[in-house]
């Protein structure tokens, strides 16, 4: 379900619903760092439970680590779908 949230066992981060993960992942895949950063900041503002998740990705985006960002999204999407 898109409304469910996931807590990943490897990093203990609360992740947003699958629909939001896929939306953010699409921005990362297309290399739209500025849009991704804006959306992650908004996510932190809207719901503090996603703060650690968003902060981790924001730190990677500030260093333009697109490959690591995509891999992190792929891991979380896979975990959420499981």
C-alpha positions as CSV (number, residue, x, y, z in Angstrom):
1,X,0.0,0.0,0.0
2,X,1.2,3.5,-0.8
3,X,0.1,4.8,2.6
4,X,2.2,2.5,4.6
5,X,5.6,3.5,5.9
6,X,8.6,1.4,6.4
7,X,11.3,1.2,9.0
8,X,14.4,-0.3,7.4
9,X,16.3,-2.8,9.5
10,X,19.7,-1.9,8.0
11,X,19.6,1.8,8.8
12,X,16.6,2.1,11.2
13,X,15.2,5.0,9.2
14,X,11.5,5.7,8.9
15,X,10.9,6.0,5.2
16,X,8.0,7.7,3.5
17,X,5.3,5.8,1.7
18,X,6.2,3.9,-1.5
19,X,4.6,6.5,-3.8
20,X,6.8,9.3,-2.3
21,X,9.9,7.1,-2.5
22,X,9.3,6.4,-6.2
23,X,8.7,10.1,-6.8
24,X,11.9,11.1,-5.2
25,X,13.8,8.2,-6.8
26,X,12.6,9.5,-10.2
27,X,14.1,12.9,-9.5
28,X,17.4,11.2,-8.6
29,X,17.4,9.0,-11.7
30,X,16.9,12.0,-13.9
31,X,19.7,13.9,-12.1
32,X,17.5,16.7,-10.8
33,X,19.4,17.4,-7.7
34,X,17.9,20.8,-7.0
35,X,14.3,19.4,-7.3
36,X,15.3,16.4,-5.1
37,X,16.8,18.7,-2.5
38,X,13.7,20.9,-2.5
39,X,11.4,17.9,-2.1
40,X,13.5,16.4,0.7
41,X,13.5,19.7,2.6
42,X,9.7,19.8,2.2
43,X,9.4,16.2,3.4
44,X,11.4,17.1,6.6
45,X,9.2,20.1,7.1
46,X,5.9,18.2,6.6
47,X,6.7,15.2,8.8
48,X,9.5,15.1,11.3
49,X,9.4,11.2,11.4
50,X,11.1,11.3,8.0
51,X,13.8,13.8,9.1
52,X,16.7,11.2,9.4
53,X,15.8,9.7,6.1
54,X,15.7,13.1,4.3
55,X,18.8,14.4,6.1
56,X,20.8,11.3,4.9
57,X,19.8,11.9,1.3
58,X,20.3,15.7,1.6
59,X,23.9,15.1,2.8
60,X,24.5,12.9,-0.3
61,X,22.9,15.4,-2.6
62,X,25.0,18.2,-1.4
63,X,28.1,16.2,-2.5
64,X,26.4,15.2,-5.8
65,X,26.6,11.5,-4.9
66,X,23.9,10.5,-7.4
67,X,24.9,6.8,-7.6
68,X,24.7,6.4,-3.8
69,X,21.4,8.3,-3.7
70,X,19.9,6.0,-6.4
71,X,21.2,2.9,-4.6
72,X,19.7,4.1,-1.3
73,X,16.3,4.7,-2.9
74,X,16.4,1.3,-4.6
75,X,17.2,-0.4,-1.3
76,X,14.3,1.4,0.5
77,X,11.8,0.8,-2.4
78,X,12.7,-2.9,-2.4
79,X,12.3,-3.1,1.4
80,X,9.0,-1.3,1.2
81,X,7.6,-3.6,-1.5
82,X,8.6,-6.7,0.4
